Amino acid sequence: MLPRYVAQKQIDPETFKDFYNCWKETEAEAQEVSLPWLVMEHLDKNECVYKLSSSVKTNLGVGKIAMTQKRLFLLTEGRPGYVEISTFRNIEEVRSTTIAFLLRRIPTLKIKVASKKEVFEANLKTECDLWHLMVKEMWAGKKLADEHKDPQYVQQALTNVLLMDAVVGTLQSPGAIYAASKLSYFDKMRHECKISVLMTPSDVIRSLFVLL
Protein backbone atom coordinates (compact mmCIF):
# COMPACT_ATOMS: atom_id res chain seq x y z
CA MET A 1 0.00 0.00 0.00
CA LEU A 2 1.35 3.43 -0.95
CA PRO A 3 1.88 6.12 1.71
CA ARG A 4 -0.91 8.68 2.08
CA TYR A 5 1.16 11.53 0.70
CA VAL A 6 1.59 9.63 -2.59
CA ALA A 7 -2.13 9.90 -3.20
CA GLN A 8 -2.09 13.54 -2.11
CA LYS A 9 0.54 14.27 -4.75
CA GLN A 10 -1.46 12.22 -7.27
CA ILE A 11 1.51 10.00 -8.16
CA ASP A 12 0.71 7.38 -10.76
CA PRO A 13 0.99 4.06 -8.86
CA GLU A 14 2.58 2.41 -11.91
CA THR A 15 5.26 5.10 -12.05
CA PHE A 16 5.97 4.63 -8.36
CA LYS A 17 6.11 0.86 -8.84
CA ASP A 18 8.54 1.23 -11.76
CA PHE A 19 10.72 3.57 -9.72
CA TYR A 20 10.74 1.26 -6.70
CA ASN A 21 11.64 -1.76 -8.85
CA CYS A 22 14.41 0.19 -10.60
CA TRP A 23 15.80 1.36 -7.24
CA LYS A 24 15.89 -2.22 -5.91
CA GLU A 25 17.45 -3.51 -9.13
CA THR A 26 20.16 -0.86 -8.82
CA GLU A 27 20.90 -1.99 -5.25
CA ALA A 28 20.92 -5.67 -6.28
CA GLU A 29 23.24 -5.04 -9.23
CA ALA A 30 25.67 -3.22 -6.94
CA GLN A 31 25.72 -6.15 -4.52
CA GLU A 32 26.33 -8.62 -7.35
CA VAL A 33 29.42 -6.88 -8.75
CA SER A 34 32.20 -9.46 -8.62
CA LEU A 35 35.74 -8.07 -8.62
CA PRO A 36 38.99 -10.02 -9.06
CA TRP A 37 41.19 -10.34 -5.99
CA LEU A 38 43.87 -8.19 -7.64
CA VAL A 39 41.30 -5.39 -7.80
CA MET A 40 39.82 -5.99 -4.33
CA GLU A 41 43.19 -5.60 -2.64
CA HIS A 42 43.24 -1.93 -3.70
CA LEU A 43 39.98 -1.23 -1.83
CA ASP A 44 39.30 -0.82 1.87
CA LYS A 45 37.73 -3.70 3.78
CA ASN A 46 34.18 -2.28 3.81
CA GLU A 47 34.35 -0.62 0.39
CA CYS A 48 31.82 -1.73 -2.25
CA VAL A 49 31.19 -0.90 -5.90
CA TYR A 50 27.80 0.80 -6.18
CA LYS A 51 27.85 1.84 -9.83
CA LEU A 52 29.56 0.60 -12.99
CA SER A 53 29.51 2.40 -16.30
CA SER A 54 29.34 0.72 -19.67
CA SER A 55 32.68 -0.03 -21.28
CA VAL A 56 34.12 3.35 -22.33
CA LYS A 57 37.27 4.84 -23.77
CA THR A 58 39.32 6.95 -21.35
CA ASN A 59 42.78 8.48 -21.32
CA LEU A 60 43.76 5.71 -18.89
CA GLY A 61 42.61 2.94 -21.19
CA VAL A 62 39.37 1.17 -22.09
CA GLY A 63 37.18 -0.22 -19.33
CA LYS A 64 34.30 0.41 -16.96
CA ILE A 65 34.31 3.27 -14.47
CA ALA A 66 33.52 1.97 -11.00
CA MET A 67 32.20 4.09 -8.13
CA THR A 68 32.50 3.12 -4.48
CA GLN A 69 31.60 5.17 -1.42
CA LYS A 70 35.22 6.37 -1.35
CA ARG A 71 36.67 6.54 -4.87
CA LEU A 72 36.45 6.17 -8.63
CA PHE A 73 38.57 3.66 -10.49
CA LEU A 74 38.80 2.10 -13.94
CA LEU A 75 38.12 -1.62 -14.22
CA THR A 76 40.17 -2.30 -17.33
CA GLU A 77 39.04 -4.63 -20.08
CA GLY A 78 40.63 -7.88 -21.15
CA ARG A 79 42.42 -9.13 -18.09
CA PRO A 80 40.53 -7.17 -15.41
CA GLY A 81 42.81 -4.67 -13.74
CA TYR A 82 42.65 -1.67 -11.43
CA VAL A 83 43.59 1.89 -12.37
CA GLU A 84 42.74 4.51 -9.77
CA ILE A 85 41.05 7.66 -11.03
CA SER A 86 40.72 9.46 -7.68
CA THR A 87 39.32 9.33 -4.19
CA PHE A 88 36.46 11.81 -3.76
CA ARG A 89 38.57 13.73 -1.26
CA ASN A 90 41.25 14.47 -3.88
CA ILE A 91 38.94 15.72 -6.64
CA GLU A 92 39.43 19.37 -7.53
CA GLU A 93 37.03 19.84 -10.45
CA VAL A 94 34.37 17.89 -12.34
CA ARG A 95 33.17 18.99 -15.79
CA SER A 96 30.89 17.65 -18.48
CA THR A 97 31.97 18.67 -21.96
CA THR A 98 32.20 17.33 -25.52
CA ILE A 99 35.09 16.39 -27.78
CA ALA A 100 35.12 16.34 -31.58
CA PHE A 101 35.44 12.92 -33.23
CA LEU A 102 35.07 12.76 -37.01
CA LEU A 103 31.79 14.60 -37.65
CA ARG A 104 30.36 14.08 -34.16
CA ARG A 105 30.81 15.55 -30.72
CA ILE A 106 31.05 12.98 -27.95
CA PRO A 107 29.92 13.84 -24.37
CA THR A 108 32.96 13.54 -22.12
CA LEU A 109 33.46 13.64 -18.37
CA LYS A 110 36.59 15.43 -17.15
CA ILE A 111 37.92 15.13 -13.59
CA LYS A 112 40.83 17.18 -12.27
CA VAL A 113 42.62 15.47 -9.40
CA ALA A 114 44.95 16.99 -6.81
CA SER A 115 48.63 16.04 -7.32
CA LYS A 116 47.97 14.78 -10.88
CA LYS A 117 48.91 16.91 -13.87
CA GLU A 118 46.82 14.94 -16.35
CA VAL A 119 43.06 15.48 -16.25
CA PHE A 120 41.03 12.27 -16.38
CA GLU A 121 38.78 12.06 -19.44
CA ALA A 122 36.09 9.48 -20.23
CA ASN A 123 33.91 9.36 -23.35
CA LEU A 124 30.73 8.40 -21.50
CA LYS A 125 28.38 9.37 -24.33
CA THR A 126 24.74 8.94 -23.19
CA GLU A 127 25.83 8.20 -19.60
CA CYS A 128 27.83 11.40 -19.24
CA ASP A 129 25.17 13.66 -17.71
CA LEU A 130 24.23 11.12 -15.04
CA TRP A 131 27.85 10.40 -14.08
CA HIS A 132 28.52 14.12 -13.94
CA LEU A 133 25.71 14.53 -11.39
CA MET A 134 26.73 11.47 -9.37
CA VAL A 135 30.43 12.32 -9.11
CA LYS A 136 29.70 15.91 -8.08
CA GLU A 137 27.25 14.77 -5.39
CA MET A 138 29.71 12.24 -3.92
CA TRP A 139 32.50 14.84 -4.05
CA ALA A 140 30.32 17.39 -2.22
CA GLY A 141 29.24 14.79 0.33
CA LYS A 142 32.85 13.90 1.09
CA LYS A 143 33.85 17.53 1.51
CA LEU A 144 30.98 18.09 3.95
CA ALA A 145 31.84 14.89 5.82
CA ASP A 146 35.39 16.13 6.29
CA GLU A 147 34.28 19.63 7.30
CA HIS A 148 31.74 18.36 9.86
CA LYS A 149 33.71 15.24 10.80
CA ASP A 150 30.58 13.19 10.16
CA PRO A 151 30.71 10.19 7.75
CA GLN A 152 26.91 10.20 7.47
CA TYR A 153 27.22 12.91 4.82
CA VAL A 154 28.94 10.39 2.53
CA GLN A 155 26.24 7.80 3.19
CA GLN A 156 23.48 10.32 2.42
CA ALA A 157 25.28 11.41 -0.76
CA LEU A 158 25.47 7.76 -1.81
CA THR A 159 21.73 7.38 -1.21
CA ASN A 160 21.09 10.47 -3.35
CA VAL A 161 23.27 9.04 -6.13
CA LEU A 162 21.47 5.69 -6.16
CA LEU A 163 18.14 7.52 -6.29
CA MET A 164 19.38 9.61 -9.23
CA ASP A 165 20.27 6.40 -11.05
CA ALA A 166 16.83 4.95 -10.32
CA VAL A 167 15.02 8.12 -11.47
CA VAL A 168 16.89 8.12 -14.80
CA GLY A 169 16.25 4.40 -15.24
CA THR A 170 12.55 4.86 -14.50
CA LEU A 171 11.74 7.94 -16.56
CA GLN A 172 13.96 7.23 -19.60
CA SER A 173 12.98 10.56 -21.11
CA PRO A 174 14.66 13.87 -22.04
CA GLY A 175 13.56 15.27 -18.66
CA ALA A 176 15.12 12.44 -16.65
CA ILE A 177 18.44 14.19 -16.02
CA TYR A 178 16.65 17.37 -14.95
CA ALA A 179 14.60 15.35 -12.47
CA ALA A 180 17.69 13.55 -11.19
CA SER A 181 19.52 16.86 -10.76
CA LYS A 182 16.93 17.86 -8.13
CA LEU A 183 18.46 15.16 -5.92
CA SER A 184 21.91 16.82 -6.02
CA TYR A 185 21.31 18.04 -2.49
CA PHE A 186 24.88 18.43 -1.22
CA ASP A 187 26.25 19.78 -4.50
CA LYS A 188 23.63 22.54 -4.40
CA MET A 189 24.39 23.28 -0.74
CA ARG A 190 28.09 23.57 -1.54
CA HIS A 191 27.51 26.04 -4.38
CA GLU A 192 24.97 28.09 -2.45
CA CYS A 193 27.19 28.12 0.67
CA LYS A 194 24.23 27.18 2.84
CA ILE A 195 24.38 25.27 6.10
CA SER A 196 23.78 21.65 5.18
CA VAL A 197 21.38 19.53 7.18
CA LEU A 198 21.23 15.78 6.71
CA MET A 199 17.97 14.70 5.10
CA THR A 200 15.84 12.04 6.70
CA PRO A 201 14.61 9.11 4.56
CA SER A 202 11.11 10.63 4.52
CA ASP A 203 12.56 13.94 3.23
CA VAL A 204 14.21 12.11 0.34
CA ILE A 205 11.05 10.15 -0.50
CA ARG A 206 8.89 13.28 -0.45
CA SER A 207 11.29 15.01 -2.84
CA LEU A 208 11.04 12.04 -5.17
CA PHE A 209 7.25 12.19 -5.25
CA VAL A 210 7.50 15.79 -6.41
CA LEU A 211 9.89 14.71 -9.19
CA LEU A 212 7.85 11.75 -10.38
C-alpha positions as CSV (number, residue, x, y, z in Angstrom):
1,M,0.0,0.0,0.0
2,L,1.3,3.4,-0.9
3,P,1.9,6.1,1.7
4,R,-0.9,8.7,2.1
5,Y,1.2,11.5,0.7
6,V,1.6,9.6,-2.6
7,A,-2.1,9.9,-3.2
8,Q,-2.1,13.5,-2.1
9,K,0.5,14.3,-4.8
10,Q,-1.5,12.2,-7.3
11,I,1.5,10.0,-8.2
12,D,0.7,7.4,-10.8
13,P,1.0,4.1,-8.9
14,E,2.6,2.4,-11.9
15,T,5.3,5.1,-12.0
16,F,6.0,4.6,-8.4
17,K,6.1,0.9,-8.8
18,D,8.5,1.2,-11.8
19,F,10.7,3.6,-9.7
20,Y,10.7,1.3,-6.7
21,N,11.6,-1.8,-8.8
22,C,14.4,0.2,-10.6
23,W,15.8,1.4,-7.2
24,K,15.9,-2.2,-5.9
25,E,17.4,-3.5,-9.1
26,T,20.2,-0.9,-8.8
27,E,20.9,-2.0,-5.3
28,A,20.9,-5.7,-6.3
29,E,23.2,-5.0,-9.2
30,A,25.7,-3.2,-6.9
31,Q,25.7,-6.1,-4.5
32,E,26.3,-8.6,-7.3
33,V,29.4,-6.9,-8.8
34,S,32.2,-9.5,-8.6
35,L,35.7,-8.1,-8.6
36,P,39.0,-10.0,-9.1
37,W,41.2,-10.3,-6.0
38,L,43.9,-8.2,-7.6
39,V,41.3,-5.4,-7.8
40,M,39.8,-6.0,-4.3
41,E,43.2,-5.6,-2.6
42,H,43.2,-1.9,-3.7
43,L,40.0,-1.2,-1.8
44,D,39.3,-0.8,1.9
45,K,37.7,-3.7,3.8
46,N,34.2,-2.3,3.8
47,E,34.4,-0.6,0.4
48,C,31.8,-1.7,-2.3
49,V,31.2,-0.9,-5.9
50,Y,27.8,0.8,-6.2
51,K,27.9,1.8,-9.8
52,L,29.6,0.6,-13.0
53,S,29.5,2.4,-16.3
54,S,29.3,0.7,-19.7
55,S,32.7,0.0,-21.3
56,V,34.1,3.3,-22.3
57,K,37.3,4.8,-23.8
58,T,39.3,6.9,-21.3
59,N,42.8,8.5,-21.3
60,L,43.8,5.7,-18.9
61,G,42.6,2.9,-21.2
62,V,39.4,1.2,-22.1
63,G,37.2,-0.2,-19.3
64,K,34.3,0.4,-17.0
65,I,34.3,3.3,-14.5
66,A,33.5,2.0,-11.0
67,M,32.2,4.1,-8.1
68,T,32.5,3.1,-4.5
69,Q,31.6,5.2,-1.4
70,K,35.2,6.4,-1.4
71,R,36.7,6.5,-4.9
72,L,36.4,6.2,-8.6
73,F,38.6,3.7,-10.5
74,L,38.8,2.1,-13.9
75,L,38.1,-1.6,-14.2
76,T,40.2,-2.3,-17.3
77,E,39.0,-4.6,-20.1
78,G,40.6,-7.9,-21.2
79,R,42.4,-9.1,-18.1
80,P,40.5,-7.2,-15.4
81,G,42.8,-4.7,-13.7
82,Y,42.6,-1.7,-11.4
83,V,43.6,1.9,-12.4
84,E,42.7,4.5,-9.8
85,I,41.1,7.7,-11.0
86,S,40.7,9.5,-7.7
87,T,39.3,9.3,-4.2
88,F,36.5,11.8,-3.8
89,R,38.6,13.7,-1.3
90,N,41.2,14.5,-3.9
91,I,38.9,15.7,-6.6
92,E,39.4,19.4,-7.5
93,E,37.0,19.8,-10.4
94,V,34.4,17.9,-12.3
95,R,33.2,19.0,-15.8
96,S,30.9,17.7,-18.5
97,T,32.0,18.7,-22.0
98,T,32.2,17.3,-25.5
99,I,35.1,16.4,-27.8
100,A,35.1,16.3,-31.6
101,F,35.4,12.9,-33.2
102,L,35.1,12.8,-37.0
103,L,31.8,14.6,-37.7
104,R,30.4,14.1,-34.2
105,R,30.8,15.6,-30.7
106,I,31.0,13.0,-27.9
107,P,29.9,13.8,-24.4
108,T,33.0,13.5,-22.1
109,L,33.5,13.6,-18.4
110,K,36.6,15.4,-17.1
111,I,37.9,15.1,-13.6
112,K,40.8,17.2,-12.3
113,V,42.6,15.5,-9.4
114,A,44.9,17.0,-6.8
115,S,48.6,16.0,-7.3
116,K,48.0,14.8,-10.9
117,K,48.9,16.9,-13.9
118,E,46.8,14.9,-16.3
119,V,43.1,15.5,-16.2
120,F,41.0,12.3,-16.4
121,E,38.8,12.1,-19.4
122,A,36.1,9.5,-20.2
123,N,33.9,9.4,-23.3
124,L,30.7,8.4,-21.5
125,K,28.4,9.4,-24.3
126,T,24.7,8.9,-23.2
127,E,25.8,8.2,-19.6
128,C,27.8,11.4,-19.2
129,D,25.2,13.7,-17.7
130,L,24.2,11.1,-15.0
131,W,27.8,10.4,-14.1
132,H,28.5,14.1,-13.9
133,L,25.7,14.5,-11.4
134,M,26.7,11.5,-9.4
135,V,30.4,12.3,-9.1
136,K,29.7,15.9,-8.1
137,E,27.3,14.8,-5.4
138,M,29.7,12.2,-3.9
139,W,32.5,14.8,-4.0
140,A,30.3,17.4,-2.2
141,G,29.2,14.8,0.3
142,K,32.8,13.9,1.1
143,K,33.8,17.5,1.5
144,L,31.0,18.1,3.9
145,A,31.8,14.9,5.8
146,D,35.4,16.1,6.3
147,E,34.3,19.6,7.3
148,H,31.7,18.4,9.9
149,K,33.7,15.2,10.8
150,D,30.6,13.2,10.2
151,P,30.7,10.2,7.7
152,Q,26.9,10.2,7.5
153,Y,27.2,12.9,4.8
154,V,28.9,10.4,2.5
155,Q,26.2,7.8,3.2
156,Q,23.5,10.3,2.4
157,A,25.3,11.4,-0.8
158,L,25.5,7.8,-1.8
159,T,21.7,7.4,-1.2
160,N,21.1,10.5,-3.4
161,V,23.3,9.0,-6.1
162,L,21.5,5.7,-6.2
163,L,18.1,7.5,-6.3
164,M,19.4,9.6,-9.2
165,D,20.3,6.4,-11.0
166,A,16.8,4.9,-10.3
167,V,15.0,8.1,-11.5
168,V,16.9,8.1,-14.8
169,G,16.2,4.4,-15.2
170,T,12.5,4.9,-14.5
171,L,11.7,7.9,-16.6
172,Q,14.0,7.2,-19.6
173,S,13.0,10.6,-21.1
174,P,14.7,13.9,-22.0
175,G,13.6,15.3,-18.7
176,A,15.1,12.4,-16.7
177,I,18.4,14.2,-16.0
178,Y,16.7,17.4,-14.9
179,A,14.6,15.3,-12.5
180,A,17.7,13.6,-11.2
181,S,19.5,16.9,-10.8
182,K,16.9,17.9,-8.1
183,L,18.5,15.2,-5.9
184,S,21.9,16.8,-6.0
185,Y,21.3,18.0,-2.5
186,F,24.9,18.4,-1.2
187,D,26.2,19.8,-4.5
188,K,23.6,22.5,-4.4
189,M,24.4,23.3,-0.7
190,R,28.1,23.6,-1.5
191,H,27.5,26.0,-4.4
192,E,25.0,28.1,-2.4
193,C,27.2,28.1,0.7
194,K,24.2,27.2,2.8
195,I,24.4,25.3,6.1
196,S,23.8,21.6,5.2
197,V,21.4,19.5,7.2
198,L,21.2,15.8,6.7
199,M,18.0,14.7,5.1
200,T,15.8,12.0,6.7
201,P,14.6,9.1,4.6
202,S,11.1,10.6,4.5
203,D,12.6,13.9,3.2
204,V,14.2,12.1,0.3
205,I,11.0,10.2,-0.5
206,R,8.9,13.3,-0.4
207,S,11.3,15.0,-2.8
208,L,11.0,12.0,-5.2
209,F,7.3,12.2,-5.3
210,V,7.5,15.8,-6.4
211,L,9.9,14.7,-9.2
212,L,7.8,11.8,-10.4
